[in-house]
Amino acid sequence: MDGDLVGDGVTLLAEQLWPHVLTGPPDTLVDLARANTIDAAGLDLLVAAHAYAAHRRIPLRIVNAAPWVLRVLQAAGVSALPARTRRAEFATTTATTPTPRRNAAVVMA
């Protein structure tokens, strides 16, 4: 993706994305590193592509989504990965391991 997911940017992405997804490649990657915003048409495109890829069992990965774009996509049910930042990398490498929960007793009648 060469810019925001608005207006002509959505048209350009659709022209590149649909032929690729329709041919059933082994993997499709949409890099949103340059997209800071998304409009309704951009959201519709990615929701439709995500649903079609899931239906055909074609891996469609959307990566490097800006925080606002990521929230919009996730609210619409589209899985995407956030943009990698030093802060995000630091948070994932220093996360503590949660304390294991005690096993609950299973009672059978």
N, C-alpha and C positions, 0 to 999 in steps of 0.2 A: 504494500500500500504506500503510495507516494504522498499522501496528505490526509486531511480530515475526511471522515465519512459523511460528507454533505454534498449536495448538488452533483456536479460533474464527477467528483471523486467516487461517488456511489456507482455512477454509470460506468466509469472506467474499471472499477473493481468487478462489477457484474460481468462485463465483457471478458474479463480474464478468468474469473472464478467459475462461472457456469459451464463453459466448455470443458474445463478441467475436471470439475466434479461429475459432470454427466458422462465422461468417458471412463469413470471408475478407476482412477489411479490408485496405486498402493497406499499413498499418503498425500494429504493436501495440507499445506501450511499457509496461514494468513498472518503475516507479520504486521501488527498495527503500531509499530514503533513511532511512526510519523503522524499518527492520528490522535489529536487531542480532544476531538469532539465527534459526536455522531448525531445525525438527525433521524427522523422517523423512517425515511427511505433506506438509510444505511442499516438501521436496526432490522427493518423488514427483510433486507437482503441477507443479513447474517442469520436471522432466525430461520428463513426458508432454506438456506444452504445447510445449516446445521441439521434441520429436520430431515432434509432429503438425504444427506450423508448418513445420518443415523438409520434411516429406513433401508438404505442400500448397504449398510454396514461398511461404509467407507470412512476411514479415519480422517477427520477434519479437525485440525488443531489451530486455534486462534491464540496467538502469543503477543506479548509486549503491549498489552492494553493499558492505556493511561487509567489512573484511578477512577475518573468519572465514567469513562467508556466501559471499564470493567464492571462497575456497579450497574449500569444500564443493561449490559449484556446478561449479567447474572440474574437480574430481576426478570428478564425475558426468558430465562431458562437456557441460555446459551453458555456452555462452558468455555472459559477463556483463562489464560494465564496472565498475571500482571506483568508490567514492565519490571525488568530487573534493575534494582538500584542498590547502591552500597548498603543502604539502611535495611532493605529487604534481605540481602545476603547475610548481613550481620545478625538479623533477627532469627534467621533460620539456622545459623550455625551455633548460636548461643542459647537456643531454646532448651528449657529444662525438660527432663523426661517426667511425665506425670506419674504420680504414685499409683501402683497397681491396685485395683479394687479387689476386695475379698470376694471369693467365689460364693455365690448364693447357694444355699442348700436346695436340692431338687427333691420334691416330695412326689412320689407316685402312688396313686390310689389302687 
